[in-house]
Amino acid sequence: MADWGPNAKQEPEIELFVKAGFDGESIGNCPFCQRLFMVLWLKGVKFNVTTVDMTRYPRLSPKYMESFDVGCDIFAKFSAYIKNTQKDTNKHLEKALLREFKRLDIYLNTPLPDEIDQDSAEEITESRRLFLDGDQLTLADCNLLPKLHIIKVVAKKYRDFDIPAEFSGVWRYLGNAYAREEFSHTCPADKEIESTYASVAKK
């Protein structure tokens, strides 16, 4: 068992965050939070409860639905490509993956309505936004970025495949993401990812 230092014998502190009620402090109506609350209590686990006022919490939902949809097939195409053992179908599967990257690249390079100022004389032809839905990370990014990181690491290791440099929007997006601690500090080490795929990524 790992020794976590002088506090090793102390019970770990568990913090349960639940939705706050209308007053911003009491426990609000959320069956998922209540389920966790009940399970911890029934198990006799010692924990602290913190209510979160959702009206003051940062908005994580994307404004544009396409921000969720644009990368929805990319991981499936990658999985088919990396698990393929038939040489004659490899190029076909790689092309399918590249089509999904192209679709993502076009979306990232196309200005969103929020970026277009109708009163400005300057016409924006290429997006400068940092992430899928704008300049803030959203749930859409939390869903797609870990998958893109896996694809980048595994495809290079087992297929010598790099995301083409021509996909400037994708590379801009990844660069902006790696610059954020919320993403870069939560990525597993490359060796962990490579090890996970070692048995399925047939060369």
Secondary structure as GFF3:
##gff-version 3
##sequence-region A 1 203
A	DSSP	beta_strand	15	19	.	.	.	ID=ss1
A	DSSP	alpha_helix	31	42	.	.	.	ID=ss2
A	DSSP	beta_strand	48	52	.	.	.	ID=ss3
A	DSSP	alpha_helix	66	69	.	.	.	ID=ss4
A	DSSP	alpha_helix	74	83	.	.	.	ID=ss5
A	DSSP	alpha_helix	87	109	.	.	.	ID=ss6
A	DSSP	three_ten_helix	113	115	.	.	.	ID=ss7
A	DSSP	alpha_helix	139	159	.	.	.	ID=ss8
A	DSSP	alpha_helix	168	178	.	.	.	ID=ss9
A	DSSP	alpha_helix	181	184	.	.	.	ID=ss10
A	DSSP	alpha_helix	190	197	.	.	.	ID=ss11
###
